[in-house]
Amino acid sequence: MKSPVVKRSIVIAGHKTSVSLEEAFWNGMKEISARRHMTLSELVGEIDSNRQQGNLSSAIRLFVLDYFRNRPPAPAVNAEIRPLA
C-alpha cells in the first residue's frame, strides 16, 4: 500500500531540506503560492521563518489549514435562472 505522505526536497533560504506532507497539503501549498505570486520555496521559507515551534511539516499543515479556513467564501452560484423582465 502506497503511503499517503509524499516527501519532497525544497530549498529554503539557500539550503536544501526535505518535507513530508500529504498530497492534499502539497496541492494546497501550490494553490496558495500561485495566488500570492510566489514560488513554493518562497512560501515555505516564509512559513519556516514565522513558525514559533514544532517541525516544518506541522507548521505547513497548520498554515494551509488556517489559510483555507480564513479565506472568504466563494460567491454562491444561483441555480435558479430567472427570465429578464
N, C-alpha and C positions, 0 to 999 in steps of 0.2 A: 504494500500500500504506500502510495506516494505521500510524503509529508506535506501538509498544507502551508508550512513555513518555507519561504524562499530566502536564501542567503545571497546577497549581492554585495559586490565591492563598490565603494564610493570614496571619492576624495573630498576631505573636509579640511579646509584651511591648509592645504598643501600636503596633508598626509593621508595615506590610503588606509581605510578600515573596512570591515565587513559588517553588514547589518542584516539581521534575520527578522523578517516580517511576513505575515500572511499576505497573499496576493492582493486581497481587498485593500490592505493598507498601502501597498505599493501603488495600486491604481488611484487611491485617494490622494497620495502624495503627488503623483503625476498631474492629476486634475488641479490641485491647489497650486503647484508650481507654474502650470500653464496660465491659470487665472491671474497669477501675480507677476507674470512675465519674467520668470527667473528659472535657472536650471535646478534640477533635483539636488545637485551638490550644494548649491547656494542655500536652498531651503533647509536641507539637513544641517548645514553649518549654522544657520540661524537658530534652529531648534536646539542644537548642541550648545551654542553659546548662552542660550536663555534658560536651560534646564537647571533646576535647583538641586535635584538629587536623582538617584536611580540611574539605570543604564539607558543608553541611547535608544534602543529599540522600544522600551517602555515610554520614553519621552515622545517619540514619534507617534506611537499609538494614541497617547493622550492628546497630542496636538491635533491629529486628524479627527479624533472624536469631537474635540472641542470646536474645531473649525466647522464641521458639518452640523453640529448641534446649534451653533450660534449664527449660521448663515440664514439670511432672510428666506422665508418660504418662497417657492416659485409661484408665480401668479396662477390662480386656478383657471382651468380651461372650462369654459361654459359649454356643456354638451348639448344644451338646448339651442336650436337655431330658430331665430325669430325672423319673420319676414319684415322687410323695411316698409315703413308706413308712407 
